[in-house]
């Protein structure tokens, strides 16, 4: 590789990671911190508190379900059409536009807020399918763990910076400027849309569209027809991708535990009587502290291997679940938040890169579409079990401990994955498509 090619390669990696920086603003401000509170207290202010919370839950579930159902189909369409970047652009613009439209949601507009958020979340989740699908094309096999980890690190930093700005806008600017806090919150939604759009430009301008490859007999197929055919073939040949299927299954199992900790942490802290400063402050701390540890896990994977690094992260999550049972003071919530930050980015980044290794490059959008399905449905079983245990036991301490089941079983399934064999299967499939 010439010096010029190496420079272009590094530029492409930087541009790719910037999309994590761009879209993470939606994940932090819209999904996690600001919109849920605005929805329940303002948009649904005409509903009873329990109904407002329920409507937000239904809205989140519907948007995740839609994204999960369409991801594999649209992924296969993008692979067949050679249009990963085009689909990334379409879904990014859908998400950006919907996020900006949240500005018009005011008191009592819960239905409007739900509809707009569903479009926004579908745009967010859909764009990630094609973003992830570009990873095996941007990164060389020997650096895919490090590039994936760098992406997550950039996401934590970018999302954290804008969240800090948004929280400052909501907490301090209304008093300083003499304006309504609701208006400032709605302006925060606009800043997310602008941030997402501007920092999406590098990946669209610098990263090249991967070469289109089709199988013999697909020459005269239309995109949807070819995509459905490919999906049917993938299901039929799932044994052929045994290690990829096992890796996705393992990810789905342990991601239930990880996702539940992320989703239920603030609710659990509230149940224990911890203040808003502790809950929001810990969320911000995790955003920034997780970034260097995401880099660290990329380095660690190079030293001890991807699977062993994931094992380590899941062992730490097991410890977190056990310590959560004994949490009584706010300083312990901060401490456990710091511990979560050490493994949150690394476990997700290495799972993404491991899956990327085990799939043929020419089918990356299709398989990352399936990966997206596993990711979405990973937020169903864990919170459900958490809720059942909490209801039966009259408290959530045993709910936290129950999550270790996901980590133990996830590790057990992951031990069955033969990475070297899976990589060879993916390479053989890719070579077959190149030859064809």
N, C-alpha and C positions, 0 to 999 in steps of 0.2 A: 504493500500500500504506500503510495507516494505521500509526501508531506501535505500536499493540497487535499488529497483524499482523506487523510487523517484529520485535518482541520474541519473538513465538511462533516466527517463522522461525529466529531465532538460537538459541532454546532447542532447537528440533528438531535443528539442526546439531550443537550441543554434545552432545545426547543420543545422536545417531547416532555421533559420534566416540568416545563413551565405550565403545561396544561393542568397538572396536579395543583400547582399554585393558583391557577385561574378558577377551576371548578370547586375547590375546597371552600371557597367563600360561601357557596350555596349550602354545602354540608354543615358548616358551623353556624352561620347567621340564620339561614332559612330553616333548615331541618332541625337543628339542635337547640339553639339558644333563644332567638328573638321571635320568630313567627309563631311557635307553639304558644308562647305567653300572650302575644298580641291576639292570636286566634281565640283563645279561651276567655280573655278578659275584655276584648273590644269587639272583634268580629262576631263572636257568639255571646255578646253581653245580654242579648234578649232571651237566652236559654238558661235553664238551671245549670249550676256548675258541673254536675255529673253528666248532663247531656252534652255540654260543651266539650268536655274531655272525651266523651264517647264519639262525638262527631269528628274530632281531630284524629282519634284512633282509626275510625272507619276510612277517613280520607287518606291517611298514610298507608293503610292496608290496600285500598283500591289502587292507588298509584303504584305501589310495589308489585301488585299482582299483574297489572297491565304491562309494566316494564318487563317482568319475568316472562310473560307469555310471548311477547313480540320479539324479545332479544335474539333467540336462536334463529328465527326465521329471517329477520333483517340482517343478522350476521352472515348467514349463508348467502343472502342476496348480494351483500357487499363483497364477499369473496368472489362470487361468480362474475359480478359486474366489474371487478377491479375498482371499486369506488369506496374504499374505507374512509378516505379523507372527506369525500363528498357527503357521506352519511354522518360523519362526525360533525361537519359544518351544519347540516340540517338540524340535527338534534341539539347542538349547542345553541343555535339561533332560537329554536323552540323554547329551550330553558331560559335563555337570556330575556326573550320577549315576555314570557310568562312572569318571570321574576320582577321585571319592570312594571308590569300591569298590577302587581300587588299594591302599588302606590294608591290605587283607586279603591281599595278595600277599607271601609269605614265601619262605624258602629252598626251592628246587626247584619252585616253582609257576610255571614258565615258560609252560605251556599256559594257565593261568588268566590270567596277565599278558597273554598274546597276545590272548585272547578279549576281555578288558576293554578293552585298548588299541584294538582294532579298533572296538568300539562307541564309544569315546571319540573316536577320530579321525573316524569317520563323522559323529558329532554335531558336531564342530568344523567339518569341511569343509562339511557340509550347511547349518549355520547361516550360514556365510559367503556362500553363494549368495543367501540372502534378505537378508542385511545389505547386500551389494553391490547387490542389486536395488532397495533403497530409496534408493540414492544419487541417481539421476536425479529422484526425487520430492522428496527433501529439499533438494537444491541446485539453484539456478537455473543455466541454461546458462552464464552468464558467470562463475560461481564454482565450477563442478564440479571443476576442477583443484585449486583451493585447498582445497576441503572434503575431497577424496580425500587430498591430501597431509597435511592436518591429522589425518585419521584414522590414517594410517600413523605420523605423529609420536607421537600419543597411544599407539599400540600399542607402539612402541619404548620409550617412557618407562614405561608401565604394566608391560609384560613384564619390562623391565630391573629395575624396583624390586623386584618380587616375586622375581625370580631372585636378586638380591643378598641379599634376606632369607633365601631358601631355602638358598643357599650358606653364609651365616653360621650358620644353624640346624644344618647338617650338619657344618661344620668346627669350630665352637666350643662349641655347647650340649651335646653328649655329654660332654665333659670337665667342663664347668661343673656340669652337673646329675647326672653319673654315670649316664647312661642309654645304651642301645645306639644306635649310629649308624644302624642299620637302622630302628629305631623312629622316629628323628627324620626319616629320609628318607621314611618312609610318612606321617608327619604333614605333610610338605611337600606331598604329593599332596592331602591334605585342604585345605590352605590354598589351593591352586590352584582347587579346586572352589568353595570359599566365595567367593574373589575373583571368579571368573568369574560366579557367580550374583548377587552383590550389585551389581556394576557393570554387569550386564545390565538392571537395573531401569529406568534412564533411557530407553533406547530403547523399551522395552515400554510405558512410561507416557506418554511425551511425543510420540513420533513417531506420526502418524496413519496408519492403513491407507489406501493409495492406492485411489482409486475403481476398482471392478471394471468391466471393459469386455469384452464378448464380440462375436463376429462374427455376422452374420446366418446363421441356420440352426443356431446352437449352443445355442439356448434350451432345448431338451429333452435335450441331451447330459449324460451323467454326466462328472464330472471326469476320470477316467482316459481315457475314450473321447475327450473333447474334446482332452485333452493329447496323446495319441498322434496324433490327426488333425493337430493344430497342428505337431507335430514333423515329420511326413511332409511337410506343406506347406512348412515351413521348408527342408527338404532340397531339395525340388523347386524352390523359388524362391530358391536360394542366389545365383544370378546377380543377382537383384534387390537383394541385400544385398552386392554385390561389394566395396565398400570395407570393410564390417564384416568380411567373410570374410578379406580380405587383412590387415586389422589383427590379427585373431586368429591368422592364420598367422605373421605377422611376430613377434607376441608369443611364440608357441610356439617359434619358432626361437631367438630371443635369450634367452628364459627358460631354455632348456636350458643355456646358458653361465652365466647368473646362478645358477641353481639348483645347478649343479655346483660352483661356487666356494663357495657357502654350505655345501653338504653335505660336500664333500671337504676343506675348508680345514684342519680340525683333524687329519684323517687325514694330510694332506700334511705338516703341521707335525710330527706325531709321527714320520713317516718320516724327516724331517730331523734328528730328535733333540731337538726343542724340548721344554721342560718343561711340566708341567701348569699351573703358574702363568701362563706365557705364553699357553697355549692358552685357558684359562678367562678369564684377565684380558682378553685381546683380545676374546673374545666379549662380555663385559660392557661393554667400552669401545665396541664397535660399537653396542650397544643404545642407549646414551645419546647418542653422537655422531651417530647417524643421525637422531635426532629433529629438531634444528634444520635439518639439510640437507634433510629432507623438506619442511619449511616453505619453505625457500629455493627448492626446485624448483617449488613451487606458485606462488611469486612470479615465478620465471623464466619459467614457461609463459605468464604474462600479458604478459610483455615480448617474448619472442621466438617464442612459439607452442609448442604441446604437442609436435608432432613434432620440432622442432629441439631442444627440451629432452631428449627421449628420445635423439636422435642423440648429444647431448653426453654423456649418461650411458653410452651404449654405447661411445663412444670412450674414456672413462675406463676402462671394464672391459677394453677391448683393451689399454690400457697396463698395467693390473694383471696381465693374463695374461702379457705379455712380461716384466715385472719379476719375476713369480713364478719364472721360469726361473733368474734370477740371484740368488735368495734363498739365503743361507748362514747368516745370523746372526739371533738372536732379535729384535733391535731392528728388523730389516727386516720381520719378521712383524707386529710392532706397527704399523709404518709402513704396510704394505699393508692391514692391518685398518682403519686410519684412512681410507685412500683408498677402501676398499670402503664405509665408512660414509657417505662424501660422496654416493654415487650409489644405494645399495641401496634406500632408501625412495623416493627421487624416481622412479626407473625403474619401480617397481612401482605407485606411486600414479598416475602419469600414464598408465600403460598402462590401469589400471582406469577412469580418467575418460575417456580417449579412446574406449574401447569403449562406455562409457555414453552418449557423445554420438551414436554411430552406430547406436543401437538405438531402436526405438519404446518409449516408457515403459511402455505396457500389456503389453509382452512382455519386460520387464526381467529377471524371474526366469528365464524360459526361456533368454534369451541369456546371462545370467550363469551359468546352468547349463552352457552350452557353454564359456564362458570358464573355468569350474572344471575341465572336462575337459581343456582345453588346458594349464591350470596343473598338473594332476596328472601328465599324460603328459610334461610338460616335464622331469620328474625321472627320465626313463628313458634317453633317448638320450645325454645329456651324460655322466652317470656311467658308462654302458656304454663309450663311446668312451674316456673317461679310463682305465678299467680295462684296455681292450684295448691302448692305447698304452703304458701302464705295464708290462703283462705282456711285450709284445714287446720294449720297449726296456730292461727291467730296472730301471726307475726312473720317477718321475712328473714329472720336469722337463719333458719334451716333452709330457706330458699336459696340463699347464697351458697351454702355448703353443698346443696344438691347439684350445683353446676360442675363439680369435679367429675361427675359421671361423663359429661361431654368430653372433657379433656383426656380422661383415661381411655375411653373407647376410641377417641380420635387418634391418640398415639398408637393404639393397638392396630387400627386399620392402616395407618401410615407405614407401619413396619412391614406391611405386605407389599408395599410399592417398590418395585425394582427399577430405579431410575435409569440405569444403563440400558436395560432391555427396552424400556419405554422410549428412550431417546432413539434407539436403533430402529424401532418400529416407525416412529415419526419421520426419521430421515429417509427410510425406504419408501414410505408413502409420498414424501415430497419429491424424491428422485423419479418416482413413477410418473408423477404429474409433469415434471420438467421434461422427461423423455417424450411423453405423449404430446 
